[in-house]
Amino acid sequence: MKQMEVTIMGQSYVLGCPDGGEAALLDAVDQVDREMSAIRDAGKVKARERIAVLAALNLGYQLATRQAPRSEPAPRAEAGESAVDIDNLVQRLDKVLGDDGRLL
């Protein structure tokens, strides 16, 4: 396994990478950097850890919805209601993360 130095949101990291996995790792780093930078640039979240958690959730959600089998239609949201309850999710994250601050 080789090591690669990458930069995410201006900070350098040394990551382990299996032989032949360099392109996939660089693609993943690019996606994480773009997502974290977009959250930071939106200006609502300042703490790097919070930005990382939100970016991970966004990317995980994108991956899950892209790979989810579509055997039955997704439930329809009522007017003014999201299929994913973001407010509830943020409150649950705040509770788990404790005194380290609030996401929003």
N, C-alpha and C positions, 0 to 999 in steps of 0.2 A: 504494500500500500504506500503510495506516495503522498506527500504533503503539498498543499497548494496554499499560497497566501492570496486572500481575496479581500475586497473592501465592500462593506455594507454601510451605507449612510455615513461615509467618511471615516469609519473605523476599520482597521485591519484585523483580520482573523486568519489563523493558520488552521486549515481543515484537512483531515485525512480523506484520501480519494482512492478508490480502487483503480487498478490499471484499466485503462480504456474508458473510465467514467468521467474524464475531464470535461468533455463538452456538456454532459448532463449536469454536472456540478456547477459549471459556469452559468448555465441556463437558470438553474435554481437560484443561484446567488443573484443574478440579474432580476429575477421575478421578486425575490424578497426585498432587494434594494429599491426597486420601483414602488412596491407596495408600502414599505416603511416611509420612503420619501414623500409619497402622496399623502399619507396620514400626517406626517410632520408638517408638510406645506399647507395642509388645510387649517392648521393653527389651533385646533381644539385640544390636542393632546401634546404635552411637552415631555413627559418622562420617557426615556428611551425604552424602558422595560414595558411600559403600557403600549407604546407604539409597536413593539415586537409582538406582544400578545394579540393586539388587534390585527396586525398583518398576518400572523399565523392563522387566526380565525378566518379572516377573509380568504386566504389561499386554501385553507382546509375546506371551507364551504364551497369554493369554486371547484375544487377537486371532487368533493362528494357529489355535487349536483351534476357534474360532467360524467361521473362513473356510475351513478345510481341507476339501477334497472328501472325501467318505466313500465311496469306491468299494469299499473293502474294510475289514473290521472291524479296529480297532486291536489290536495284540498284547496278550494277557492277561498280566498280571503274576503271577508266582508268589507264594505266601504270603510276606508280609514284604518283598516287593520292589515298588518303585514303577515305573510305566511310564516316569516321568521320573526319572533317577538324580540326585536333588538333591545328594547328597554329592559325587558326581563333578563336577557343575556348579559347586558352591561351590569345590572344590579347584582346578578349572581357572581360575575367576575369580581366586582368590587368587594363583595362579601368574602370571597375566597382569598383575594389578595390582601385584604385587611387594611392595616394602618399605613400601608405604603402609598396611599393616596387614592384618588378616585379616577376612573377612566375619563369621565366627562364632567 
